[in-house]
Amino acid sequence: MLKTVKHLALAASLFAAASTVAVTQAEAHGRGRTAGAVAGAIIGLGLLGAYAAGRDRVSYCHPGPRVCDVVGQRCWTNRYGEYRCKDDVRCYRREICD
């Protein structure tokens, strides 16, 4: 919560500073108020967009059920002359995200 408030305060202060600078510099001959307001709005929306894109996105994931697959088979002849085979089994858990 504190991190969110800190980022919001930082974005608001940058917006205020940028709009103040843009308005005072745009008042040349009394016709630059609209240009200053537009520049301030563009800068402010850019800052707010950067703040919204930079927030931590939380995804809730948990391991799903265990799944086992036979991926091959190994066969050999043991020392008694018997032909033996063993399945090569791989088990895994898929993540399930909400």
C-alpha positions as CSV (number, residue, x, y, z in Angstrom):
1,M,0.0,0.0,0.0
2,L,2.8,2.4,0.9
3,K,4.5,1.7,-2.4
4,T,1.4,2.6,-4.3
5,V,1.0,5.9,-2.4
6,K,4.6,6.7,-2.9
7,H,4.4,6.2,-6.7
8,L,1.2,8.1,-6.9
9,A,2.7,11.1,-5.0
10,L,5.8,11.0,-7.2
11,A,3.7,11.0,-10.4
12,A,1.5,13.9,-9.0
13,S,4.5,16.0,-8.1
14,L,6.1,15.5,-11.5
15,F,2.8,16.3,-13.2
16,A,2.5,19.5,-11.2
17,A,6.1,20.6,-11.8
18,A,5.9,19.9,-15.5
19,S,2.5,21.7,-16.0
20,T,3.8,24.7,-14.0
21,V,6.9,25.0,-16.1
22,A,5.0,24.5,-19.3
23,V,2.4,27.2,-18.5
24,T,4.8,29.8,-17.3
25,Q,7.0,29.4,-20.4
26,A,4.0,29.3,-22.8
27,E,2.7,32.8,-21.8
28,A,4.7,34.7,-24.4
29,H,2.6,37.6,-25.6
30,G,-0.5,36.3,-23.8
31,R,-1.5,33.6,-26.3
32,G,0.2,30.5,-25.1
33,R,-2.1,29.4,-22.3
34,T,-3.8,26.8,-24.5
35,A,-0.4,25.4,-25.7
36,G,0.8,25.2,-22.1
37,A,-2.4,23.4,-21.0
38,V,-2.1,20.9,-23.9
39,A,1.6,20.3,-23.1
40,G,0.9,19.8,-19.4
41,A,-1.9,17.4,-20.3
42,I,0.3,15.4,-22.6
43,I,3.1,15.2,-20.0
44,G,0.6,14.3,-17.2
45,L,-1.1,11.6,-19.2
46,G,2.3,10.2,-20.1
47,L,3.3,10.0,-16.5
48,L,0.0,8.4,-15.5
49,G,0.3,5.9,-18.3
50,A,3.9,5.0,-17.2
51,Y,2.7,4.6,-13.6
52,A,-0.2,2.4,-14.6
53,A,2.0,0.1,-16.8
54,G,4.6,-0.2,-14.1
55,R,2.4,-1.6,-11.3
56,D,3.1,-5.0,-10.0
57,R,0.7,-7.5,-11.5
58,V,-0.1,-10.4,-9.1
59,S,-1.0,-13.7,-10.6
60,Y,-2.1,-16.5,-8.3
61,C,-0.6,-19.8,-9.4
62,H,-0.5,-23.1,-7.7
63,P,0.7,-26.6,-8.8
64,G,-1.9,-28.7,-10.4
65,P,-2.3,-32.5,-10.0
66,R,0.6,-34.8,-10.7
67,V,0.7,-36.2,-14.2
68,C,2.9,-39.0,-15.3
69,D,3.6,-40.0,-18.9
70,V,5.5,-43.0,-20.4
71,V,8.1,-41.4,-22.7
72,G,10.1,-44.5,-23.7
73,Q,11.1,-48.0,-22.7
74,R,14.5,-49.5,-21.9
75,C,15.2,-53.1,-22.5
76,W,18.2,-55.3,-21.7
77,T,19.3,-58.8,-21.1
78,N,20.3,-59.4,-17.5
79,R,23.1,-61.7,-16.3
80,Y,20.7,-64.7,-16.2
81,G,19.9,-64.4,-19.9
82,E,16.4,-63.0,-19.3
83,Y,15.1,-60.2,-21.5
84,R,13.8,-57.4,-19.3
85,C,12.1,-54.1,-20.1
86,K,11.4,-51.0,-18.0
87,D,9.2,-48.1,-18.8
88,D,10.8,-44.6,-18.7
89,V,8.2,-42.5,-16.8
90,R,8.3,-38.8,-16.4
91,C,6.1,-37.0,-13.9
92,Y,5.4,-33.3,-13.6
93,R,2.9,-30.8,-12.2
94,R,1.4,-28.1,-14.4
95,E,0.9,-24.6,-12.9
96,I,-2.7,-23.5,-12.7
97,C,-3.0,-19.7,-12.7
98,D,-6.2,-17.8,-11.7
